[in-house]
Amino acid sequence: MICEKLVSVIVPVYNVEHYLCKCLDSIINQSYHNLEIILVDDGSQDGSGVICDEYSVRDSRVKVLHKENGGLASARQAGFDICKGEYIQNVDSDDWIDPNMISEMVYIAEDTMADIVICDMTIVYKKRNKVISRRPSSFEHDDFIHYVLCEGGGNLANKLFRKSCFLYPSLVRWEPNINVFEDTVTLCKILQSPRRIAHLAKPYYYYNQTNVNSYMRSTNMYYHRRVAYDILSSIIDPKKYNYEFNYLRSQIAFAALSEGKLSNNELYEYLDSVDFNSLRGLNLGLNLAKHEHFSLAKFYVYSERVLKSIIKTILR
C-alpha cells in the first residue's frame, strides 16, 4: 500500500496480565505499520498496567492511559477521545489478531470506500478452535440490524471503522452504565445513518473464551441486557423491529431465569411479553427453542426448585 493511513487500535485493559502480552504482540507485529496503539489501563490491580508501560517503552507507537476503574465502556471511550487515526480498530485485551488483519481490512475499506469492514472470527476454547463466519445475509440496513441484534453481529472487535462513523452525522459515545453489550448499543448508534459495509472472509480475529474472569462470565447479564434493551429502544424503533426486540426480551428472560434475579411472578410477567413461537429455530444462545423443556418455563405452576432444575437440564 503506497500510503498507509493512520489506524488507531484501542485496547481496554483490566486484570489480564496472563493474556495481555499475546494480545499486544499480535498488534505490534502487524504487517500494517502505521498504527497508533492506545492501551487504556482501567485501574488494573494485577501487573497489567506495568506490562502496558513496558510495551510503550519498546514501541513508540504505543500510548498508555492509566485511569481509575470505570468499566469497559468508559475505557473504550477514553481511548477514542484521544485517538487520531482515520480508522478505528478495537481489540479486547484477552484476544489477539492475525498479522495481516489490519492491512487487509484497510485495503478493502480503501478499495470499496466502505465505512465498516467485518472479518470472520476464530473462537478459541481450551481444547479446540471454531471458525465463525460473520457475514450477514445482506448489507441492506434492516438486514444488518437483524444481524447485529439476533445473529451475534454486535461485536466491535472484528470490525474496522472509519472514524467518521463516530463523528457524523452526530457524535457517537459509549454508554457508561453497561459493560456487556456496550458494543451492540454503540454499533446501533452508528447504524442510525446508512453505512457502506464490506466483508473479509478470513477468520482473523481470535476471540478468547478461556479467560474465566472476562466480563462475559463475571457480570450480571440480566442487568446489562435489561439496560441495553432500554437504550436500544430509544435508538431504533421497537415496532419496526418487533421480531428483533422480541428476541432481546427472550434473552433478558433467560438471563433472569438462570441468574435468579427476579421473583417468579416478575419472571412470569416477563416471559409473557415474549412470543416464543416466532423464535423457534432461532439460535437463542442456549438453543432453548429446540429443547424439549423449552415451553415449560412459561407455565405458572412451577416452584423455584423446579424452575432451577429445568434450567440445569437446559444448560447441561
Summary of the structure (lengths in Angstrom):
residues: 316
radius of gyration: 20.2
end to end distance: 50.0
largest distance: 68.4
contacts: 987
relative contact order: 0.11
helix: 43%
strand: 18%
